[in-house]
Amino acid sequence: MVASTHWLASATGMSVLERGGNAFDAAVATGLVLHVVEPHLNGVGGDLPALGHDARTGRTFVVCGQGVSPAAATAQACTALGIEDIPGTGLLPATVPGAFGAWLLMLSRYGTMRLREVAEPAIGYARNGYPLVAQAAATIAGVAPIFTEHWTSSAEIYLPGGRAPGPRQRFANPRLADTLDRLVTEGEAAGPGREQQIEGARRAFYSGFVAEAIDAFCATEQVDGSVVGPPGVDGHSRHCGLLTGADLDTWRATEEAPLAVDFAGHQVVKTGPWGQGPVLLQQLAMLQAAGVDRLAPGSADLVHLVVEVAKLAFADREAFYGDPDHVQVPVAALLSRRYAAERAALVGSVADRTLRPGSPGGSSPRLAVRVQQAMVDGGPWPDGLASPGQGEPTVARGDTCHLDVVDQWGNVVAATPSGGWLQSSPVVPGLGFSLGTRGQMFWVEQGLSSSIGPRRRPRTTLSPGMVLREGKPYLAFGTPGGDQQDQWVVPFLVNHLVHGTDLQAAIDAPSWHSTHWPSSFAPRVAEPAGVRAEDRLGQQVLNDLAGRGHRVSAAPAWSLGRISAAGIRADGMLMAAANPRGMQGYAVGR
């Protein structure tokens, strides 16, 4: 079974399984195709967290493809440039591209196929073209003036003949095809062995021609969004990037143990606090402590409880989460049953309008000054930004992709590739892809859990998930959506694990999320007590929530969330489901 956010990617993954590949082979092929066909949502220059379960050993693990900040990324470097808030666009917020290295680690350690076998579909779509989804076409049209005037390397790729492509138009990126093909070819030149060739391709990317091109381009000045407003307008700054070839050369994707909590008779598994994954675990622990099983699905009581619990968990995210290689994160205390019960007891009958981090294990919380100010400012989001929760809101915003794979042997993968958005950073000349801008998630202010510093992982929103049953894999799941990723999956998991709703129905159920705390993306605005809810919940529920003090904003039906999932039922049958919202998610199996 394969489920993902794009039909061509899911079909590609299924073709790999049908050729005898395992879930890890299929995940890599699926992810590489996503890099090609959804360039407004992710790219080869982006980042990637993944969860995997290896049926041979019974191990569940995390692959971290979150690239680190440059060695030169310091608060002093930012203040010397007059930067108080790291922009969301341009070269300045670029971190090491981690996605490609993570795919290669997964393929080398757990796959069975050669790199060319899993990369050929992506190379083919990049060279020969594919139907461009409407959102990608609209994104390109929206930034076309910037490309024409400032980001000319992007114009060469995305404005063929000087025009933005239309929806469903056949679109190709032959320069990206050349890059991918050269990576495979240089890998093959490294030796006859499968692992030798994968390592050769890794070196070509991180120490060879890709790193050299990135190094040269980051030394140039490019327009960015360090002044509020859309990039490229008069008054905007131009900055070089801090990223160098040496930063790429010294970085490698890593593997680590996941975090988990018990919920509804299952174990829910997530990545570490360098992402926001633990925030889902905190919510589930609080919901269980609060007796969520007693509340009816889609009821005002349930929505109120879920929203109020989310506020508490995300407040802890703001105060404590960061790269545990550089800061102390009290993970064990944050995920303890005692702390969950303590926090759940704070939920009242009306909407809270403050940001209340706790003191897990006696730790003292500290919030960024900008976070505190955003909570004071509040109110509607500025013009020119997406509605809260519909994507990852940033100036020239991007979003994310997701994929889930399960094979006949019981291997399972959940991965959330993102970053390297075409609209957020100019294309690296000669490579055909853009760099990620994940550095915007750092604070220049020092002494915080997510302060900027050399070679640190930014605290991302990327958050694949997995559910285990008695230590065995049951379900891989996830969704795009920035801060909403670990909100939209809460009603999904409650519906499926607590109430027994089947997988597709749990995805299809009306969804909602809070916009209470500051966004993780520039310009970091907040909407205290804000709730965005699909109108399918019903006017009575929406009115009830408003009566409890929530600032309710009705979203159109079928507009919130892009969850997909794949797993193994108790009887051994495989299952998968995809999101109908957006009309491009696809689940396939046989």
N, C-alpha and C positions, 0 to 999 in steps of 0.2 A: 504494500500500500504506500502511496505517496500523496501527500496533500500539501499545497502551497498557495501562494497569493497570485500565481499566474499559470494559466493553462499550459503554455509551452514548457515551462519549467517542470511541472508535474508530469507531463507526458514524457519529457526527457528522462526524468528519474525512473519512470516505469520501464522505459526502453532498456535502461541499464540493468534493472532487476530481471527483465526477461532474457537478457543476454548472459545471465548467470552471475552478475555482480551482486554484492551484498549491500546492506543499507548504507554503509559508509561510502562505497563507490557511488551509489545513487545520489546521496546527499551532495557530494562534491559536484557531480554533473548538474544536478538541479540548481545548486547555488551559483555555479558559473554562468548558467543560462539566465538566471535572475539578474546577474550583473549586466548582462547584455540587453535584455528586453525591458527592464525597468530602471533605466539610467537616472530617472528623477527620484528614485527611491533607494538606490544602492549602487555600488560600483566596485571595480577591482581595487580602487584606491581607498575603500572604506574599511569597516571594522566588522568583527564577527565573534559573538559568543555562541557556543554550541554545547548541548548536553548529549552524551552518548551512553549506550549500554551495550557492552560486549558480551554476547551470549556465551562465548567460549570460557570466559573467566568469571562471569556473573558480576563484573564490575560496572558501576555507574560512575561517570566521570565528566568533568568540564574541560572543554578545549577553549582556551582564552586567546582569541585573535583580536583583542583590544590593544591596538598600538599605543605606545607611550608618547609622552610629550618630548620635544627635542631637549637635548642637553643644555641648550641656551635658553630654555623657557624658564625664566625667573621673574619674580615680581619687579626686580630692578630693571630688567630689559623692557618690561611693559611700561613702567612709569617713565623711563627714558624716552619712550615713543609717545608719551602723553596719553597712554591707554589706561583708563580706569576699569572698563569692562571689556573683556575680550570679545571681539566681534564674531558674528555668526557666519561671515562670508570672507572670501579672499584666501590669502596664503598664510596669514598670521596665525589662525587657529589650527593649522594643519598638524596632525600627529602622524606617527609612523603608520603606513597602511598595513593593517593586520589581517584582513580577510584572506588574502592569497596564501599567506604563510599558514594560517589556521587550516585551510582546506588541504594544503600539502601535508601538514602534520597528521590530519585525520586519515588521508589516503595512504600515507606511508605506513602508519602504525596499525591500522585496522582494515584498510581496503585490500582488494585483491587484483585490481586492474591497473594497467599502466596509465600514466598521465594523459597520453594522447587519446586513449579510448574514452576517458571521461570528459576531456576538453573539446573533442571534435564537434559536438553539438553546438556549444557556445561559439566556437570559431566559425562554424557554418552560418549561424544566425547573424553574427556580426558582419561576415563578408557578403552574404547573399540577401540579407534583409529579413524583416519580420513585420507584421502589422503593428503599428505604433498605437498604444492605448490612448484613449481620449485625454486622460489626465496628463500623460507625458507631453502630448501635443500642446495642450493648454499651458503647461509649464514652460515649454520652449518659447511659445508665443509671448508669454508674459515677460520673459527676460531677453527677448530678441534685441531690443534697443541697447541693452548693456553689452551683449555679445558683439554687436556691430561696432559700437563706439570704443569699448574697453577690452573685452575678453575675445580678441580676434581668433585665438586658437580654438575657442569654443564655437565661434561662428563658422569656422571651416568644417566642423563636424555636424553641427545641429541646424545650420541654415543652408542646406544644399541649394545651389543656385541663388543664394541670397534671400531665401524665403523659409519661414517656419513650416515644417511639414504638418499636414492635416491628420485628423484622427483616422486610424486604420490604414494610413498610407504606408506603403512598403518603405521601410527605413533601414539603412545599413550604416555600419561604422567600420569600414575596411581598415582604418588605422588601428583600431582596437583588435581586429582580427589578426593583423600583422604582428602586434605585440604578443598576443596569446600564442600564436603559432611559433614565433621566435623563442618564447619561453620554453615551449615543448621541445623545439628542435635543439636548443642549447642543452636542455636536460638530457635528451637522447645522446648527445655527443659526450656526455660525462661517463658513459659506460653502458654495458648491456643489461645490467640488473635493474629491476623495477625501482627499488629504493634508491639506487645510484642516480637514476634519471630524475626522480622526484627531487632529490637533493640538488642535482645540477640545475633544475629549474628554479629552485629556491635561491640558489646563489646568483643566478642570472637576474632575479628580481631584486634581491636585497643587497647584493654586492657587485652587480654587473650593470648592464645597459639601462635598466629601469631606474636603479638608484642614481646613476650618473645623470640621467635626464631630469629627475626630480631635484637633485642637488643644484643643477644649473638653473632650473626654472624658479626655485625658491629664492634665489639670489636676485631675482628681478622684482621690481615694484608693480603691484597690481591693486586696482581699486578694491576696497573692502567696505564692510558695513559698520565701521567704527564710529560713524555719526548716525543718529537715529533716522530711519527712512530707508527707502529701497536703494540698493547699491547702484553706483554709477551716476547719481545725480550730482549737480554742482555742490561743492562743499564737502564731498566725501574724501576720505583719506586714501592714500596709497601707501602700502607697506610691503616690504619683502617678507618672506616666510623665515621662520627660525629653523626649520627642518633642514637637515643636511644628509648627504650620503652616508656619513659616519653613523648617524642615528639609525638608519636602516640596517647598516652592516652589523651593528651590535645587538640587534633585536631578534628574538625568536618567539614564535608562538609557544605556549606552554600548556601543560595539562595539570589539573588540580582536582581535589576532592570537592564534591558539591555540598551544599547545605540542605537540610531537610527538616520538616515538622510533620507530626501526625495530624491527619484531618479526615474525619468521617471514615475511619477504618483503613485509611491508605497513608502512604508517605508521599508528600509533595516535595519535589526536589528542584533546587534553583542554584544559580551561580552565586559567587561571593559578593561582598559589599562594594567591590569596584564597579558593580552594576547595581541596578535597583532591585534585583531579584529577591533579596531577603524581605523587601517590603510586602510582597505577596505572602510570604510565610508568616510575617507578623500579623497581617490582617486575618489570615485563616486561623491562627492561634487565638486571636481575640474573639473572632466570631464563634469559635467552638466554646470558648469560655462564657460567652454571652448567650448561648443556647440558640444559635441560628436555626437549628433543625426544627424549632417550634414555630417558625414564621413561614407564612405561605409565600410561594414564589411570586414575584412581581407585586407584592403588597407594599403599601406605604411604610408599614413597620419594617419590612425587610430592607427597602431602599434606604430608609433613614439610618438604620443600624449600620449598613454597609458603608454609607457615606461618612458617618461619624467615626467609624473605625479607621477608614482610609485616612482621615485627617490626622489621626494620632500616629499611624504608621509612617506617613510621609513627613510628618514633623520630625520624627526620629531620623528619617533618611537625610533630611536637611542638616541635622545637627551632628550626625555620627558617621555617615557612610563616606568611604574614600578608599584609596588603594591601600590594602592592609600591608603591603610591602614597605609603606612609608609612614603610615599612621596607625595608632592603636584603635581598632574598632571593636566594641564590646559585643561581639556577635553572639556568644553563648548566652549572655544576659538578655539581649534583645529577643532571642528566640525561646526563652524559657517559659514554662507554663505559669510560673509565679508572676513574671512580669506581664504576661498576656492578661492574666486575670486582674492585675492591678490597673492596667491601662483600660481594659474593657469596662471597669467600674466607673470610669470617667464619663462614659456616654450618658448624656441626659435626654430629656424629652424634647428639647428644642435644638436647633442647629447652633453649634458653637462657631464663633467668628474669630477665634484667635488661633495661633499656631503654638501647640503645646508639646514640645519634646519632653520626654521623661528623663529619668536618671537611672538607666539600666546598670545594675551592679554598682551603684554609687557614682557612676560617671557623670561629670558635669556637662550639660549640653551647651553648645555655643552655636548661634546662628549668625550668618553673614549679615553685615550691616545692610546690604542691598536686599536681603530677604526680609528683614524687619521693616525696611522702608516700603517694600512692595506690598506688605500686608497692610500698612497704614494707608498707602495710596489707593489700592483696591479699584473697584469700578470696572466698567467695560474695557475690553481690549482696544488698543489703538487701531485706527483705520489702516488698512493695508495688510493686516495679519489675518490668518485664518481664524475661524471661530474656534474657541478653545476645544481641544480634543480631537479636532479633525486633522490629524497628522501631527507632525512634530513642529510646532510653531516657532519659526525663526525668521529673521529677515531673509527673504529668498528661501523659504522653508523647504525642508525635505521630509521624507517619511522613511519607512522601513519595509522590509519584506520578511516572510517567514516560510519555513518548510518543515515538514515532518515526514519521516520515512520509517517503515518497519518491514523486515524481510521474513522469509520463511524459516530462518534459523533462530529468530528471536532477537536479532540486533535491532536497536532503535536509535534514531537520531532526531533531535529537535534543534533547529538553528535559526538565528535571527540576523541575517546580514543587513547592513545598513551603511550609511555614510558614503562619501564620495559622490554626492549629489551633483548633477550637471548644473543646477541653478545656484549652487553655493560656493563653487570655486572654479576658476578657469581650467580648461583642459590642459594637461601637461603636453607641450608640443612634442609631436612624434609618437606619443603613447596612446592617445585616444581616450583617456579617462582622466577624471578629476581627483584631487586629493580630498580626504575627509576633513571636516571642520569641527571635530569633536572637542578640540581645545576650548571651545566657547563654554564648556561646562565647568571649567576651573574658575575659581575666584582669584582676583589679584590680591585681595586682602589676605594677609598671612595669619597663621595660627588656627586655620579651619581644617576640618577633615578633608576638604576638597580644594585646598589652596593650590595655586600653580607652583610647580617646582620641576626640576630636571627629571626626565625619564620616569614620569608617573603616569599611571592609568587614570584618565578622567573618569569621574563617577557617571557612568552612562545610564540611559534608560532601557538599553537593549536587554531582553529578558525572556529567553526560551524557558520552557518548563517541562517537567516529566512527573508522572505519577507512578509509584511502585505499589504493588500489592504483595505483602509478605516477602519483600525483597526482590520480587520479580517485576519486570517492566509491564506496566498496564497501559500507559498513555503518554504520548508526546504531544505537546500543545504550545500555542503561542499566537501572538498577533503583532502587527505593526501598531504604532500609535503613540510613541513618546511616553510622556507621563501616564498615559491612559493604558499602556500595555498591562500593567499589574492592577488595573481597575476592571477593565472589560472582562478579564478572565475570572473574576470573583463570582459574578452571577452564573457564569458558565459552569464553574466547578461546583458551586452550590446546587445548581439544577441537576447536574449529572451525578455527582458523588453522594449528595445528601438525599435528593428526591428521586433519583433513578431515571431521570429524563434521558432519552436516548441521545447519542452524540450529536446528531444533526439538529435535533430539536433544541438541545441546550445551546448550540451556536445561534440558532434562529431566534431565540427568545429575545424580547425587548431588552435593550441595554441602557446603561447610564454611566456617568462618572462625575467626579467632583473637579472643580476648577479653583478650589479654595486656596491652595498654596502656590507659590511662584513657579512659573514654568522653568524647566531645566534649560530652555533655549533662549537666546537673546531675542527680545530685550527683557526677559525675566519678569513679566507682569503677573499679577495675582488677581483673583476675583473672590475675595472672602465670602464664604457661604454659597458660592456658586455651584449649581448642579445643572448639568446638561443631560437631558433624558429624552429618549425616543418617545414620540407622542403615542406610540402603540401601547405604552403603559396605561393609558386611559386618563381622561381629564380628571376623574375623581381622585386618582392617585397623585397626579400633579398638583391639584388644588390642596390635597391633604399635606403634601410636602411643603408647599408654600406657606400653609398655615402653621407649620412648625419652624418657620424662620429661614427656610432654604430659599436662596435666590434662584428660582427655577427658570430654565430656558429650554423650551421644547425644541427638540431636533426632529427633522423629518423621519418618517418611518424608514427602517432599513438603512440607517446612516452611520451608526456608531459601532465600531469594532470590525476587525477583519480576521477573526479567529480561524485557525485550521487545526486539525488534530488527527492523529493516527495511532492505533494501538492494538493490543492483543486481548481479546475477551477471555473470561475465565475458562471457557470451553476450548480455547486454542484458536478460535476463528479470529481473523484479522478484521479490523474496522478502520474506517477513516471518514472524515467529513470536512467540508470546506465552507467558507463564508459566501453567502449569496450577495452580500452588500458589495456594490461596485461591479458586479457581474464579470469578474475575472478570476476569482479563486476557483480551484479545481482539485478534486480528490479522485484518485483512480486506483484500481487494484484488480487483481485476478488470482 
